[in-house]
Amino acid sequence: MAGVRFFQTTPRIVMGPGSLDSSADEVKRLGGTNVTIVTDPGLVSTGIVERVEKLLSRGGLSTTRFDAVEPDPGYEIAAKAADQIRAARADLVVGIGGGSPLDIAKVAAALATNTEPVESFFGIDMIPKPGIPTILIPTTAGTGSEVTPIAILSDYQEKLKKGIVSPHLFPRTALLDAELTLGLPAAVTAATGMDALIHAVEAYTSRNATGITDMLAIEAMDLLASNIRTAYANGADLSARTAMLEGSLLAGMAFANAGVTAVHAFAYPIGAEFHIPHGLANSIMLAPVMEFNMLGDLEKFADIANVMGEDTEGMSLRDAAMCAVDSLSTLAEDLRLSSRLSDFGVAEEHIPELAKGVMKVTRLLANNPRELTLSDAEAIYRSVL
């Protein structure tokens, strides 16, 4: 079975500006009548959540709201959301927001029908049975959670982010309306957009990549790299916003099947301990990890440079691969994303423990195109201190 591969994704995807208006029809298509909306206080303040509630109410559906999702949420938040879902006797969950609300929505829906504690779900295929149906509505072009069987939650005691991977986490429907992203601040557009681009880069260079995931990752990189500067500089550009949301979706499909690699493994410890936003943590770690990894697959890293629009004709394969690293570093500079860990309070004395945290993320390091040691991890962190 070593050569057997499989591909999974969300079974129904509804896309296009204005598609939010079909949300009640999508709930009814799944047989839902009593909906719990999972979101965060920031989304509530934008009016988007109230708009969804009104759309569902006009469709004759009952709704309750769980809006206590925090950035980088601990697994306890998922348990609280599940308690509310059970109390409301909801038969469907709608998750609205960035990666944190969408991940909590997926896990809480699973908890609603499983008696085991959420801590027992960490790892691969640890959720015993399906949860209640979910519809996910992303409001950032970033995590791709709407098409992945993965949720990332914080374990504050261990100061680490941990993954839950199960086909039971796939939503039944993803609904992508780029109009919901028009109000995103430039800084959020930058960080979440880089997160999506990194998903595509890592899926493409993963040891588990296939022809299907490569195709998706390349198209995602093209869409994201071609539009992220416009979306950042002119957030009202609906064409760029639509392309970003589609690119994030395709990147999510790619990494859901190929996996991400060491960039994310480095981002998890600094995100959990120093509360660096996930997209920004990934962006800081991208260049040094790519430079380390490129020797594992020079051809693919050279491909990335070409997709990024760089002219590599006449270059050696190594120089072309390094061009990809430089191109992504320039992009991060254009988006005014920090490149130093010290900006967030990370100091030399923190590096040994952070590096140990990286080495615990074995699920992702198994995908990495180059073997990584503890001393390598320490050196990479020091390079961006």
N, C-alpha and C positions, 0 to 999 in steps of 0.2 A: 504493500500500500504506500510505500515511500514516495512514489511518483504521482500519486493521486492528488488532484487539486479540486477545489470546489469554489463556487462563487455564490454569494448571497447578498441580497439587498432588500430594501423596503419594497413591498409588492405594489404600492400605488403611490405615484408622485403627481401632484397637481401643481402646475407652475404658471406664472405669468402675472403681470401687474393687474391688480383687481381681483385676484383669485381668492382673497380672503372672504369675499362675499358668498362663496360657495361653502363656507365652513359648516353651516347647519345641514346642508344636503350631504356633506361627507360624513357627519355624525350619524345621520339617519341611515345612510347606506350601510353602516356597520351595525345597525340595530340599536344605537345608543338613544336613550331617552333622558338620562340623568347624568349630567357631566360635571366633573370636578376639573377646574382650570388650575394648573400649576404654573406659577410665575414668580416674579420678584418685585419688590417695592418700586424699583426704577421703572419697570414696564407699566406698572399701575399708574405712575405719575404722568406718563405720556398720553394716557387715554386709550391706548391700544386695547388693553384688557377689557375696559368697559365697552368698547366697540364690539369686541367679540361676544361679550355677554349679551349685548342687545341683538346681535345677529342670531345667536342661538335661541334667545327668548322669542324673537319674531317667528322662528321656525317651530315654536311649540315645545322647546326643550327646557328642562330645569337645569340650573347651574348653581354650583358652590365654588368658592375660590380659596385656594391655598397660596398666599403670596409672601411667604416668609423665607424664600430661598435666598441664601447669601452667596457672595462670590466664593469660589473654591469651597463649596459646602461640605461639611462633615457628614458622615453616613447617618448621624442622628437625625438630620433634617429629612432624609428620605423616610425614616420611620415615623416622624411626626406627620408628614404628608400622607403616608399610608393610613395612619389612624383617622385622619379627616376623611379620606376616601371611603373607608369602611363605615364611619359614622354617618356619612351622607348616603350610604348605599349606592354610590355611583356605579354606573355600568360602563363608563368610558372616561378616559382622561385626555384632556387637551393640554399639551405643554406649549407655552409661549415664551420666547426670549432667546438669550444666548445659550451657550453650552451648559451652564449650571442649571437653569430651570428645565432644560430638555433632559438632561441626565437624571435629575431628581424625578421628573415625571415618569421616565421609563422604569426606574427602580421602584418607585412608590406603587406603580401599577402592578408590578410583579409581586411586591410584598402584600398587596391586597388579597391575593389568592394563595399565598404560601405562608405557612405558619413559622418557618424558620426565621431567626434574626438576620438582619441585613448583613452583619459581619460574616455570616456563613456563606454569603454570595461571592466574596472576593475570590478571584481566580477565573478559571475557564470552565464553563459548563457546570456551574454550581447551583443554578436556579432549578429546582425540581420540576415545576410545571408552569405553563403560560399564565401571565397576569391578565387583567382586563384590557381591552383594546385601547390603543393610544393613537392620537393624531398629534403630530409635532409641527409647530409653526415657528421656524427660526426668524429672528429679527436682526441677526448679524450674519455676515458672510464670513464664517469662521470655522466652527468646530465640525460641521458636517454630521452632528449627532443625529439628525433626522434620517440618516441612511446607514447608521452603524449599530451593531449589536453590543456596543461598549458604553459603559458609564464610568467616569472617573470621579471618585469621592476622596475627601481628605480624611486621614486618620491623624487627629491632632496629637494623640499620645505618642505615636511613633514618628511624628513630624514627617509624614510621607503621604503622597497621593497613591491610591491603589485603584486597580481596575477590576471591574466586573464585566466579564465577557460571556454572553449567552445569546443564542438565537431568540430566546424569549424576550430580549430587549428591543428587537426590531419593532418600530411602530407599524401599525397597519397602514397608515397614510402619512405622507409628508406633504405639507402645503407651503409653497414658497411664493410669497408675494413681495417683490422688491420694493413696492411702495412703503412697506413697513420699515425699510432700512434708510429711508431718505433723511430721517432726523438724526442719524448717528453722528456724534461728534467726530471730528477729523482724527483725533488720537485713538478713538475706539475703532474707527475704520482701518487705521494703519495696523494696529495690533492684531485685530481679528483677521484682517486680510493676509497678514504675514503668516498667521497660524494656518490658514487654509493652504497657502502656497507651500508651507513646510510639510503639511500632510502629503501633498502631491510629490514633492521632492523625495520625501522619505519612503513613500510607497514605491516610487520608481526605482529607488536604489536598495530596497529591501531584498534580502535573500529569498523571500517568499513571493516575489513579484512573478506575475504571469503575463502572457500576451494581452489578456483582457485588462488587467490592472494597469499595465504599461500604457495601453491606449487611453484609458480614462485619465491616468496621471498626466500624460503629455497634453491632452486637451485641457485639463484643469490648469496646468502651469501656463499654457498659452493664454487662456481667458484671464487668469488672475494677473499675470505679469503685464498683460496689455492694458489692463483697466484699473489697476490698483492706484496708480498715481492720479488718474482722473477722478476716481471716486474720493480720494483723499483731498484733492485740491478743490473739487467742485462736487460737494455731496449731494446736490440736487440733480445731478446728471442721471436720469433714470436708466438710460442705456448702459452706462458703466455699472450702476448698481445691480441691474439685472444680470449682466455678465459675471459680476463678482459672486452673486448668489448661486448661479449655475456652476461656476468654477468650484465653489466651496462644496456643492453637492457632489460633483464628479470626483473631487479629491476625497470626500468622505467615502464614496463607493470604493475607490481604489484602496485606501488604507484600511477599510473595514475587512478587506480580504487579503491584502499583502502585508499589512501591519506597518507601524511606524518604527523608527530605529532609535539611535542613541540621543538625538537631539531632545526628544521627549523624555528619555531617561534622565538627562541632565536637568531638564526643566522641572520635573516633579519635586525633587528635594528643595530647590530654592523657592518654588511656588508655595510649598507646604509650610516651610519654616519662616520665610521672609515675606510671604504674601505678595510676591511679584505676580501681576496678572499673567495668565497662562500664555497668551499670545506674545506678550513682551518677553517672558522668560524664554520661550522658544526662539524668539528673534535674537536675543543676546547670545544664545548658545549655538546658533546656526553656523556661522562662519568657522569657528574653531573646530566644531565637530565635523563639518563637511571637509575641511582641509585634512583632518585626520583620516576620515573615511575614504577619501577619493582614491587612495592607492588600492582599495579593495575592488574597484570597478571603474577604471579610468574612462572607458568608453561611455558609460552611462552618465558620468559627471560631465563629460564633454558634450553629450547630447543636451544636458540641461542648459549649458551655455548657449547653444544654438536656439533652443526654445525661448530663452530669455532675450533673444534678439542680438546676441553678440556675434561678431564676424571672426570665426576661428580658422578661416582658410589659411593654410600655410603654417599653422602652429603645430608643435608636437602634441601628442595626445595628452601628455601631462600638463602642458601649458594651457591647452583647451579646457581641461578639467579644472585647473586653477582659475580660469576665466569665469567659470560658473560661481565659484566662491566669491570672487571680486564683484561680480555683477549683483549678487544678492546682498553683499555688504553695502554697495552703492545704493541699492534700493532702500535698505533700512535707513541709511543716512538721509535720503530724500524724504522719507516719511518721518524723520526726526525721532526715531526710536532709539532709546538709550542702548549703548553697547557695553556698559561697564556694570559689573555686579556691585561695586562699591557705592554706586548711586543709591542702592537699596539697603545699605548697612552690612553687606557681606564683607568680612575681613579675613585675613590670612588664617587666623585661628579657627575659623569655621570650616575651612576647606577639607580637612581630613574626614570629618563626620559627613559632610555633604557628599564627598566621593564614595564613602561607604553606602550612602543612600542610593547613589547611582547603581552600584553593583547589585543592589537588592532587586532592581527592576529587570529581572531575568527574562520576563515575557518579551520585553522589547529588545534587550541586548541579543537575544537569540536571532533577531532579524537583521542585526547590524552587518554591513558588508565587510567590516574589519573587526577582528578580535580586540577587545578592550580590557586592560588590566586596571587595578586600583591606582597604580602610579600614573597610568595614562589619564585616568579620570581627574586626579589631583592636578596634573599639568594643564589639562584643558580648562579647568576652573581658574587656575592661576593666570592663564593667558588673557582672561577677560575680567580680571579683578580690578 
